[in-house]
Amino acid sequence: MRTIEENYALLDRLVNDERIYLDPSFPFERVCRLLGTSRRDMDALLRRELGLDGDALFKSLRAALPERLERKYGLKCFFQEL
């Protein structure tokens, strides 16, 4: 069984390497279940470390995607009607 700190490190890899937050079939609550950790405990750790809970983290990462794609690839209208 992993510690909450180990699960936090794994969450970090899932978010940064795998970008799991982009898949709507993996909301934060489900990711916690997959990690085998309590959502309440992970939310508390995220609030301490990042100042927001898991749902807010996933939401802000999703919202930042269009800007990142515009910066990286110049896709100015990526999510807008063309």
Rosetta silent file (secondary structure, phi, psi, omega in degrees, C-alpha in Angstrom):
SEQUENCE: MRTIEENYALLDRLVNDERIYLDPSFPFERVCRLLGTSRRDMDALLRRELGLDGDALFKSLRAALPERLERKYGLKCFFQEL
SCORE:     score description
SCORE:     0.000 S_00000001
   1 L     0.000  131.868 -179.331    0.000    0.000    0.000 S_00000001
   2 L   -81.632  151.431  173.701    1.350    3.414   -1.014 S_00000001
   3 L   -77.963  168.019  178.013    1.547    6.366    1.341 S_00000001
   4 H   -63.063  -34.733  178.269   -0.332    9.580    0.582 S_00000001
   5 H   -66.979  -39.392  176.407    2.989   11.143   -0.409 S_00000001
   6 H   -66.049  -40.114  176.675    3.670    8.307   -2.864 S_00000001
   7 H   -66.053  -35.812  176.726    0.168    8.703   -4.281 S_00000001
   8 H   -63.889  -42.434  177.784    0.748   12.443   -4.593 S_00000001
   9 H   -64.593  -39.032  177.694    3.940   11.768   -6.567 S_00000001
  10 H   -67.369  -41.174  175.732    2.054    9.311   -8.778 S_00000001
  11 H   -58.830  -42.512  177.642   -0.729   11.857   -9.302 S_00000001
  12 H   -57.089  -44.567  178.927    1.934   14.354  -10.329 S_00000001
  13 H   -67.022  -40.798  178.912    3.213   11.941  -12.991 S_00000001
  14 H   -63.521  -37.589  179.982   -0.315   11.146  -14.203 S_00000001
  15 H   -74.152  -50.235 -173.121   -1.087   14.847  -14.530 S_00000001
  16 H   -81.550  -39.606 -177.423    2.202   16.038  -16.032 S_00000001
  17 L   -87.987  -43.075 -174.821    3.322   13.045  -18.082 S_00000001
  18 L   -99.115  -12.768 -178.619    0.018   11.451  -19.051 S_00000001
  19 L    50.594   47.053 -175.693   -2.232   14.540  -18.880 S_00000001
  20 H   -60.573  -25.822 -179.481   -4.964   12.362  -17.371 S_00000001
  21 H   -63.994  -17.400 -179.528   -7.078   15.454  -16.600 S_00000001
  22 H   -79.945  -17.425 -179.590   -7.862   15.787  -20.331 S_00000001
  23 L   -90.188  112.472 -177.515   -9.770   12.496  -20.400 S_00000001
  24 L   -63.265  -15.931  177.606  -13.322   13.148  -19.153 S_00000001
  25 L   -79.881   -0.447  177.691  -13.626    9.516  -18.093 S_00000001
  26 L  -122.791   67.271  173.090  -11.028   10.259  -15.378 S_00000001
  27 L   -66.004  164.517 -175.096  -12.489   12.911  -13.077 S_00000001
  28 H   -54.332  -42.655 -179.084  -10.445   13.607   -9.959 S_00000001
  29 H   -58.502  -42.449 -179.999  -12.603   11.361   -7.768 S_00000001
  30 H   -67.831  -38.560  177.892  -11.994    8.383  -10.054 S_00000001
  31 H   -60.910  -41.568  176.657   -8.254    9.041  -10.173 S_00000001
  32 H   -60.429  -42.614  177.980   -8.205    8.928   -6.366 S_00000001
  33 H   -63.019  -41.593  178.492   -9.997    5.569   -6.432 S_00000001
  34 H   -62.254  -36.616  178.679   -7.496    4.271   -8.994 S_00000001
  35 H   -75.283  -17.079 -178.427   -4.655    5.385   -6.747 S_00000001
  36 L    76.595   32.476 -179.288   -6.323    3.692   -3.789 S_00000001
  37 L  -125.135  158.062  177.887   -6.378    6.882   -1.759 S_00000001
  38 L   -73.673  132.892  176.768   -9.047    8.896   -0.055 S_00000001
  39 H   -60.767  -40.585  179.871  -10.239   11.872   -2.044 S_00000001
  40 H   -58.601  -44.979  179.914  -10.515   13.823    1.187 S_00000001
  41 H   -67.183  -41.240 -179.602   -6.866   13.128    2.046 S_00000001
  42 H   -68.731  -39.950  176.112   -5.634   13.940   -1.461 S_00000001
  43 H   -59.741  -43.441  179.752   -7.696   17.147   -1.554 S_00000001
  44 H   -62.100  -42.464  179.178   -6.189   18.183    1.799 S_00000001
  45 H   -65.695  -43.413  178.227   -2.661   17.531    0.523 S_00000001
  46 H   -62.271  -40.711  178.739   -3.332   19.425   -2.712 S_00000001
  47 H   -62.789  -40.335  177.922   -4.735   22.380   -0.763 S_00000001
  48 H   -65.274  -44.129 -174.161   -1.603   22.444    1.391 S_00000001
  49 H   -81.724  -41.168 -171.364    0.754   22.134   -1.589 S_00000001
  50 H  -117.513  -13.988 -179.525   -1.071   24.024   -4.346 S_00000001
  51 L    83.135   11.897  176.635   -3.850   25.966   -2.646 S_00000001
  52 L  -149.372  160.023 -179.888   -6.679   24.191   -4.479 S_00000001
  53 L   -86.025  177.807 -174.995   -8.503   20.881   -4.415 S_00000001
  54 H   -62.644  -42.048  178.963   -8.380   18.157   -7.050 S_00000001
  55 H   -63.108  -42.689  179.251  -11.469   19.254   -8.970 S_00000001
  56 H   -66.188  -37.414  177.337  -10.171   22.819   -9.154 S_00000001
  57 H   -61.272  -51.284 -179.583   -6.756   21.556  -10.250 S_00000001
  58 H   -61.264  -41.605 -179.318   -8.206   19.479  -13.096 S_00000001
  59 H   -63.623  -44.155 -178.659  -10.508   22.338  -14.124 S_00000001
  60 H   -69.144  -34.925  177.358   -7.695   24.890  -14.218 S_00000001
  61 H   -66.760  -41.588  177.304   -5.423   22.541  -16.172 S_00000001
  62 H   -63.491  -41.995 -178.102   -8.175   21.913  -18.741 S_00000001
  63 H   -66.617  -27.944 -178.474   -8.861   25.645  -19.018 S_00000001
  64 H   -80.485  -13.185 -175.759   -5.163   26.380  -19.639 S_00000001
  65 H   -58.383  -49.360 -178.520   -4.936   23.978  -22.596 S_00000001
  66 H   -58.171  -41.578  178.967   -6.066   26.383  -25.368 S_00000001
  67 H   -64.269  -41.049  179.034   -3.546   29.019  -24.263 S_00000001
  68 H   -63.636  -42.983  179.598   -0.763   26.427  -24.090 S_00000001
  69 H   -67.479  -35.526  177.093   -1.578   25.141  -27.567 S_00000001
  70 H   -66.044  -45.664  179.236   -1.704   28.679  -28.930 S_00000001
  71 H   -62.407  -45.009 -173.764    1.675   29.499  -27.370 S_00000001
  72 H   -77.541  -40.284 -172.391    3.301   26.239  -28.433 S_00000001
  73 H  -119.438   -3.867 -178.795    1.780   25.745  -31.896 S_00000001
  74 L    71.975   26.857 -179.430    0.209   29.078  -32.831 S_00000001
  75 L   -87.893   81.003 -173.322   -3.300   27.569  -32.905 S_00000001
  76 L   -67.766  -28.654 -176.725   -5.192   30.787  -32.229 S_00000001
  77 L  -114.656   28.144 -170.402   -8.658   29.415  -32.951 S_00000001
  78 L   -54.562  -43.627 -176.713   -8.159   25.898  -31.710 S_00000001
  79 L  -110.660   15.455  179.646  -11.333   25.702  -29.607 S_00000001
  80 L  -109.780  162.866  174.364  -13.376   28.400  -31.309 S_00000001
  81 L   -63.722  134.822  178.385  -15.653   28.285  -34.295 S_00000001
  82 L   -92.553    0.000    0.000  -13.619   28.841  -37.432 S_00000001
